[in-house]
Amino acid sequence: MQRASQIVLASVLALALAACATAPAPDLTPPPGKRLDAKTTLENGPRR
C-alpha cells in the first residue's frame, strides 16, 4: 500500500513539473520568398 502511494505521489509531482515547463520559443523567421515562374520573370524582369 505504501509503495502504491509513493508511485501516485511521484506521478503527481511529475505531472506538476510538466505543467510548469515553459513552451519552446516560437519560430520568428519569415517564410522564404515566393519564387517567380519563367513567364513572370520574362514579363517583369528579374527581381533585385
Secondary structure, 3 states (H helix, E strand, C coil): CHHHHHHHHHHHHHHHHHHHCCCCCCCCCCCCCCCCCHHHHHHHCCCC
